């Protein structure tokens, strides 16, 4: 049984955990031929780490493999918005899972704070979706796919309320929807908190593991082969983002993902101009503006389908800053800090692959979350854990996310 760590002995525990983790990692690396686990997770992004945390919290024997570094891929490039009410989901299941996951992430912070020294930067100030005119508002309502996404918790603020509650917003704003339960988080910090908490609960994490291939035969999954040797297991969970398609292809499964590049810029306000800084996220149609716990304000994001490079263009940054300055005029007084790009994994039908690959017993998929990997990380971990515990996709109500659904529909061959 694991000791529950209180705030009073947290520093001692963290030091002890680091020593134990380093010892386990050294032992594993020094004896690659003896590596085995009940479950191996491939992918050290936020989804893979959330799955590791969920399984470890249930006492499962878990090994997580990452080809580079934890949170080194798409997770490090995200904005970290938990936009369960603001996002326009095309499928009712996604809207439902998003709200469940946002709530779960909030709940997990309590325990993870005792298991990891990483501060996730969770902020719960709500989001504003502003409009320039009545016609823009009408178009927004007409185009929303939800009835599915509509939230009973959203509140309409007219111009006078906007000016009172968000004086930093453009004074010509017609009005805005305020969604009080929306929140945001530092994505790299969340990912590392999941990883460290999973390790505290007994999971093993290995970075810089190359040449990963799933080993399977007619009986199902047998293990993993890697650059440091073979590893035996009962279950393999593929949560490697864009690399997942290739990993699945090794076992003759076609689960296509498409790359969609996005660029983000970060600015910061001096003390002199602190009054211009937004105190909650602006989730507009043309831009989002996210005040972060680290003092920066993140502005995103461009959307460039088919692009896989991580270069940041002048045109992209200019577009973001122009849109942001319209909504927050004081943005022109901010200091530009940096800009970066990431590549999101999208699927042909817009739904992630979450579930068991029925043609290969023991193989599971958890990827293709597109721009909602941070938001859906917690619920993905919970669903995968429930599947490994014996529940079916039908019982969990996630048949629509079945990894092999596109093959059945004839979308892919």
DRENDOGU-365089 format. One record per residue: x, y, z of N, C-alpha, C in turn. Coordinates in steps of 0.05 Angstrom, whole numbers, plus 5000, padded with zeros to 4 digits. Example, Ala and Ser with C-alpha at 12.3 -4.5 7.8 and 13.67 -1.06 7.14 Angstrom:
// DRENDOGU-365089
526448865156524649105156526449345156525749555142527349795143525850015157
This chain:
// DRENDOGU-365089
501749765000500050005000501850255000501050454984502550704982501950885006504051025015503651225036502451475023500451585036499351835027501052065037501952235019503852445027502352695034502952815056501753075064503653295058502653545060504353775054506753785072506553685097508653705116511153535109510653305097513053135091513553125061512353325046512553315017515453345007516953525019519753565009521453315013521153185037522552945042521752725022519152705017518052504999519152554971519152804962520052864935522952784931524652844952527452774950527752464949526252334966526352034966525351924940523152044929522051944903524151974881525552204881527552254859529652034861530651974885532751774888531751494879529251434887528151174880527651154850526751374838526151374809528751344793530851494801533451464788534551184791534151064814535150794818533650594800530950624798529450444781530250484752530550734743531250794715533950674708535850694727538550584722538450284720536850164738536549874738535349774712533249914703531949834678533849864654535350084653537050134630539449934630540349874654542649694656541949404649539349334650538549054645536249054625536649144601534549164581533248894575534648684576533548424569531448324590531548454613529748364635527348554638527048744620524848934623522148804616520248834633517648734627515648904644513148904635511049054650508448934642506448974658503748894651502749064627503349324628502449504608504649694600505149714574507149904563505650124548506250374555505050604541507250724523506650764498508550894479507651184474509251364484508551654481508551804507510351994509510652154534509552434532507452464516505952714516503852714538502152914538500152944559498252704561497552594538495652364538496952114549499352054540500751814550501351844580502152074589502752114617500252104634497952204624495452194638494551894641494951744620494251454622496051314642498651374642500451254661499651324690498851574694497951654721495451504729493551494712491051354718491451064724493050924708493550644712495150604738497250764743498850734767497150784792495250974790493551024813491750794820491450604801489850364805491550124812494150174816495949964824497049794801496749894776497649734753500649764749501849554738504749554732505049684704506149934704506250094680509050184673509650164647512150264637511550454614512450704615511950904594514550954579514450934553516750974535516351224519518451394518518351644502520851654485520551714459522851714441524651954445523652174456525452404462525252474491523652674498523452754526520452794533519852754558517052804567516153084560513853104548512653364540514353504519515853354503517553474483516353514456513953414452512653434425510353634425508053544415505753714412504953844439505253694461504353794487505854044495508254074487509854314495509054554478507554514457506854734439503954834443502454704460499554764464499155014481496755124480496055354496495055284523494055034526493154944552490355034560488655094541485955174547484154924553482654934574480754724580477954834572477654864546475355004534472954814529471954684549469854494546467254614536466754864544464254994536464555174512466955284508467455474486467955334459469255104460469954954436467354854422467354874396465054794380465454504370464554314386464954034380462853934360463753784340462053684319460453444328461253314349459953064358459053094388456653024395455753054422457452904443458552684434460252524453462652694461463852844442466152994448465553224468463253344465462553554484462153444512460953204513460553074539463252994552465052874536467552794547469253034555469053244540470653484546469953594574467353604580466453704606467253514629467053254623467953064643470953084649472453134627475353144630476253394644474953614638475653864652475253834682472953724689472353674718474453484730475153284716477053084726479853214730480653374711483353514714483353674739481153824744481053984769481253804793479853574793479953394816482753274820484053214798486653084800488853264812488453534810490453714820491053674850488953594865489253564894491253344901490853114889492752894895495452934882495453034857498053064844499753274858498553464872500153654887501653524910500753294919502153144940504252954929504052894903505852694891508052824874507653074866509553204848510053494858512453584853513053864860512354054837511353954815510754124792508154274797508254534794505854704796504654724768502154644765500954624738499854894728499655094745498755354736495855364729494255194741491355194735490055454744488655584725487155834731484255804722482455874740479555834735478056104735478656274716477456534714475156554694474656334679472556344659473656464633472156424611472856524585470756714574471656904558469957094544470057044514467757024501467557014472466157264463467757464452466657724446465757754417464057954412462957994385463058294378463558344352463758624343461058744339459058574331456358684324454258464328451758554325449558364327449658154304450358244281450458054258452657844262454857924274456957734280456057524301454557624321453357444341451457254328449757354311447757184297449056964281451157044266452656844250453956634268454956714290456156534309454156324319451756424326449656244335448856044314448556144289447755974267449755764260452355834263454455644256455255444278454355504302455055314324453755044319455354834321454354564316452854474341453054614362451854534387449754704396447654644392445954504409447754304423449754174408451553984420453454124440454454354433456454494449455254694468452754774463451554984480451654914509452255114525452555064554450455224569449155094588447155244604448555434622451255404625452755574643453655834631453255874605454256114592452356354599453556584602452156824610452657044589450557174579450957384560451457654574453657774566454358044576453958244554452258444559451958654539454258854541454259054524456459234523457159364550455059444565455559574590456859384611455959134611457158944629460058884621460558854595463258804585465159024594464259274592465959504599466459514629464459414644464759404673466559174683466158944671467558704680470258654666470558764642473058714627473858984614474659164630475259434620477559444600479159234599481459204581480559124553478059034550477058944524476259194507476359164481475659374463472859494470472759764473470359884483468159884462468759814437466759794416465559514415466359344433465259064433462259074437460758934420457858924421456958784446458258564453457558404476459258154476458857984496460557744498459057524514459657274507458857054524461057014545460156994570462056924592461456644601463456474600463156194608464856154633463656164656465056174682466655924690465955694678467255444687469655374670470255534650472555474633475055544649477255404642479755444657482055394637484455444647486855394631489155314648491155194636493355074651495955094635498255064648500755064634501254774624501154734598501054454587503554284593505954404591508354254598508254174627507454354644507354304673505354084679503054084666501053874671502253604662503453594639504653344629506753234648508453414658510553324676509453244704507253384712505953314737504753034735503552974712502452704708504752494709506952554696509152364695510352314722510952534737512152504763510252364783507652434781505652304798505452014793505551944767505451654760507851504771510151634769512551504780512351484811511251684824510851664853509051434860507251364842505451134847506450874837508950864827510250614820510750574790509750754773510250724745513150784738514150664716516850714707516650874681518551064678518551244654521351234642521451184616524051174602523951354578525951544577526051734555528351654536528251774512530351724492530451434483528151314480527951034471527151034441528950944424528550954395527650684384526950694358526350454342524250274355522050404365519950254378518150114358517749864362515849704345514249524363511649504357509949314371510449034361510648844379510848564372508248424377507148294357504548164360504547924341502947724349502447484332499447424331498847184323495947124320494547114347496047104369494847104395494547384407495747584394495647854403498347974410498348184426500748324434502648144450505248154443507248004457509148184472509448434462511348614474512148834455514548954460515549174445518549124439519449184415522349184410523249474408525649524418526649804419529649804414530750044414533650074409535349954432534149904455535649794477534849504483533149384467532349104471529349064470528548814475525748744475524548774503522048834503520548864529517948714527517448544546515048384546512748524561510348474552508048594566505448454556503248514570500648414563499148614545499548864551498149074537500049294527499449394503500949624492498849844486499450084495497750314490499350504473498350564449499750754431498551024435500251214446499351484451501551674442502451634418504851784408504251994388501752094388501152314370501552244341502952414326503252374297504852124291506552034309508151794304506451534307504051564318502451334324501551184298501051334277500251204252502351004243504951084243507050904235507250664253506950704279507150484298504850284293502550374286500350194280500750054253502050194235502550064209504349824211506149824232507949594236506349334241503949364251502349124256499949114237500349244214498349234192495649354199495649564215493249714220493549984208491350084195491450344183489650534200490950704216489550904232490751174224489851294203491151544192490751784210492851944211492752204224493852414205492752654206493652874190494953084207496953214197498353414211497053694206496753844228495754114226497554294244499254454230501054624245499654864257500554944280499455184293501755354305501455614303503455804314502255954337503856014358503056164381505156364388504256594398506156804407505656864436507756944450507557014479508457304482506957454498507657734505507557764535508557984545508458034574508158334579506558404599506058674606507858764629508959004627510559114649508659204671509759264694508159364717506659624709508059784693506960034684504360004668504259784653501959734635500259494645500459424670498959194681495959224678494959464678492059504675490959424648492759404628491859324601491759014598492858874617493058584615490358454621489458274603486958134607487157954632484957944647485057774671483557514667482657464643481357204636481757164606481356914598481856844570479756964551480657064529478957154507478956934486476556814481476356594462474656694439475856854422474356974399474456794375472856864355472756704331475456714316476956934317479356954301481956934317481756904344484156894360483456814388485356694403484956674432487256804446486656924469488557074484488456964513490656844522490656684546492656794567491756934588493557014609494456774626497056734628498056484641499156544669499256334684500156354712503156444714504656414693507456494693507856794687505656934684505757224678505557294649505957104631505757164603502857154594502357254570499857234556500357104529498956874525499456724500497256784480498056814455496256884433496356674411494156564405494156354384491556344369491356154352493556014339492855994310494855994293494355954265493755664260492655594237491955324230492855274202494855094199496155044173496054744167493954644155493754354149495954254131496954014137498953894121501853974126502254174144504854264150505954114174508554034173509753894195512254034206513054254193515354404203514654564227516654644243516254794267517255084264517455174240518255454235515955644241516655874251514556084257514856304236512656364222512756564201512056834211513257044198512557314204509557364199508557254177505757284170503957174192504656944203503056814224503056984249505357074258505457244282504057504278504357624255503057874249499957844250498957624239496157574239495057544268496557404285495757364312495757624328497957784325498158024341496158234332495458244306493458424296490758364307490058104307487458024318487358074348489458014362489558054391489358344399490658514383490658804389487958924384486358814366483658904362482058864387482158624398480458564422481558684447484158694449485458814473487359034463486259274460487959494448490559544464490459504490492859544506495159344499494559144483496558944475498859074461498459304448500659444434502759544453502159554479504059644499505659404511504859164504506158924515508858874502510558734516513158654505512958384492513858364467513958104453516157934466515357684473517257504487518357294468516557144455517556934437515156824421515656654402513556514387514456234381512656054378513355774373511155634357511755404347509855254331509654964340507454834336507054554342505354434320505354164319503754024299501753844312499253894307497153744320496353494303495753274315494853034301491753024298490753054274487953034268487252774254484752694256483852454242481852524220481352344201479652414178476752494186475752384208472952444216472852634240475152724249475152924271474952814299474852544301474652414327477252274334478052284359480552134366480151834366482351694364482251404366482751334396480651234409480851154437479450884440481050684446479750424451481550194443480449954445481949704439481849654409484149564399484349474371483549174371481049124363479948854367481248644350482548724328483848524311486548434323487548584343490048504357489648524387488848314400488348314428490648434444490048604462492148724479493248994469492449074445493349324433491149534435491949774445490049994449491050244436489250414427489950674415488950904432490451124433489651364448491051604435490251674411491451894397489552014377490452234364488652374344486852574357487652694379485952884394485953164382487453204360487653464346488353684366486653884370487354114386486254094415485353854422484153824449485553604465488153564460489653364475489853434504490453684511490653764539487953724552485853834540483153824552482253534556482753354536481753084537483652884550485852974560487852794571486852624594485552754613484652614638482552404631480552484615478452284609479452064591481452114574482651904559484051704577485551804597486751624616484751454631482551584639480351434653479151224636478551294611477251094593479050864587481650914582483450694576483750514601483750624624483950464649481450294652479150404646476650244647476650024627477650074603477849864583479649634592481949704604483849504613482649354637480849474651479549344674477249154665476749144639474748954629472249074618471849334620469449444608469749474578467449464564467449484535466949774526467649834502467050104491464050154491462449944487459549974488458650054516459749934536458950004564459750284570462050374560463050644565461750854547460350764527459050954508460951084489463150954482465151084465465650924439463550774430463850624405464750804382463851054382464451244360467451294358468951234379471851294380473451044374472150824367473550574361475850604342478250514348480550554331480250444303478650234299478450114273475850194259474550404268471950484256472150564227474350694219474550794192474950554172476150344182476350104165473549984159471949974180469249864177467550034159467950304160466350484143467450494114469750374109470950384083472450644077472950804097474451054093477350994087478450794100481250714094481250414088483250324074483450044067485849924082
